[in-house]
Amino acid sequence: MVRKKNTVIRVTVYCLLIVFLIAIVNLQISMNELEDTIQSQKEEIVKLEDDIAEYEMLLNEEKDDAYYERRARLLNYHFRDEIVFYNDYAQ
């Protein structure tokens, strides 16, 4: 009788140890995934901060004729008397 109780207790303890080990491995996997997510979000934050700084520089730039000409060229506008050449060989 004592031997049987001892065996039941051992099996129970071993089962609990296995469950705890599985839980620890599962938590480690979740923790690694969260660290990867945090790292990617930090990279996204840095990228967004760079974009914000660039837009602030554009907003603080002096709005003169040269500024409007640059903005128009970015939108593919040109002067009436200007000759525009297109390079189709790059494709």
N, C-alpha and C positions, 0 to 999 in steps of 0.2 A: 504494500500500500504506500509506504513512504517512498519507495523507488518510483512508483507510478506518478506521484505528485511531483517529485523532483524532475521527471522527464517532461511533464506538462509545463512546468515552470520554465525549463530550459527552452522548449520549443516556443513558448510565448515570448521569452526574452529575445531569442534569435529572430523571430518574426518582427518584433518591435525594432530591433537593430536594422533589419533590412528595410523596413518602412522609413526609418530615420535617414538611412543612407540615400534612399531614392529621393526623399524630400530635399536633402542637402544638394544632391546633383541637380535636381530640378531648379532649386533656388540659384545655383551657380549659373545655369544656362540662362535663366531670366535676368540675372544681374549682368551678364555679358551682353545680352541683347539691349538692355537699358543703357549700358555704357556706350554701345555703338550708336544708339539713338541720340544720346546726349552729345556725342562727338559730332554727328552730322548736323545737329541743331546749332552747335557752336559755330561750325563752318558757315552755316546759313546766316547766322547773326553777323559774322564778320563781313560776309558778302553784302548783306543789306546795309550795314553801317558804311561800307565803301560807297554804295549807291547813294545813300543819303548825303554823304560828304560831297560827292560829285554834283548832285542836284543843288545842294546849297551853294556850291561855287558857281553853278550856272545862274542861280537866282541872284547872287550878289554881283554878277558880272555887269559891267557898264553897258547900257543899252544904247549903242550908237550905230552908225551906218554899217560899220564893219561887222558888228554883231548880227544885224539883220541879214547882211549878205551871207555870212557863214551859215546861219539857220536856213536860209533859202537854198543854199547849195546842198545842205544835208537832206532837204526835201526834193532834190533834183530839179530845182528851178534854175533858170539862167536868164541873162539879159537878151533883149530882142536882137541886137546886132551881134551877138556872140555866136561863134561857130562851135558846135558841140560835136566831138568825135566819140564814137562808141567802139569799144574793143570786143569783138565777138570771138576772138581767137583764144581767150582765156578759158572759155568753156569747152 
